């Protein structure tokens, strides 16, 4: 019985070669993950086992030399999880984030993912994880598109044209190739131009691209709406607001970021769906009644309405149940659906395990030695 431990190192080029950008496959893996979540075959951090992760933030005015000051998206975060089923692995995504990185030509967040053997805890792989994180983030809304977007969808709208929206729109276009029109609403011209160029180069079937100034213009003709703006410090008053009167009948809203809808619409006419109810329970424990104001994830507000006895809990559906339901998944061609997405470390474990196994099969990556025999045992 050997004590030697080797692990696989995968840089970003290796990750691409191992299939990290294969959005259609990633969507199927995320759907499988949601079923395991619903069935309970997983574990995340926190006493509740559902936590998004653990975060380090900094004071606005540090008193110690060298300690960073708080700033936009300035934090460190660890997101650990175990996922069962055919995965059976444990991993952690670790990243630092700082909006000022963009002035240095770097992404806002820089991610690293470690995959471990669940029995011994030994590392199986260490991976460059920006693409891993981005594609699983885009694939999660894709599960909603797969089952709930109209089959004849023609127009997708993006509010917040950043990295998150790029992979989300990839998922939409992979599953609804009938879409030929893109509407974009952003804050800065540089981000808008970059997003439009990205879509034009990668998806020539999108022949109509409109840049608009308001949420109303963005959603009025959209069959699928991606809301991917960065959550600001001002709370719900600063979130993109969508009036029911603006929304096209049959529209599907994909909400992995801040969004605001009128309560009467949510309670009485919208169809409300979440990725995993346990995540919202964990956020309630961690943030209390301020979860929606801090995070912007609309599903947290669904549960606020339940706690206020305004919305029946049974009206909040879980995407895994819809994915496994028999027959048509939409109730009507005209129903408007809000699908709330929070992001969870089990998703990184699922996609990271898939890419690791692809890399092993394809002979990709560099094998590194941890030790032949531990110096202390």
Buried (B, 14 or more C-beta within 10 A) or exposed (E): EEEEBEBBBBBBEBBBBBBBBBBEBBBBBBBBBBBBBBEEBBBBBBEBBBBBBEEEEBEEEEEEEEEBEEEEEBBBBBBBBBBBEEBBBBBBBBBBBBEEBEEEEEBBBBBBBBBBBBEEEEBBBBBBBBBBBBBBBBBBBBBBBBBBBBEEBBBBBBBBBBBBBBBBBBBBBBBBEBBBBBBBBBEEEEBBBBBBEBBEEEBEEBEEBBBBEEBBBBBBBBBBBBBBBBBEEEBBEBBBBBEBEBBBEBBBBBBBBBBBBBBEBBBEEBBBBBBBBBBBEBBBBBBEEEBBBBBBBBBBBBBBBBEEEEBEEEBBBBBBEBBEEEEEBBEEEEBBBBBBBBBBBBBBBBBBBBBBBBBBEEEBBEEEEEEEEEEEE
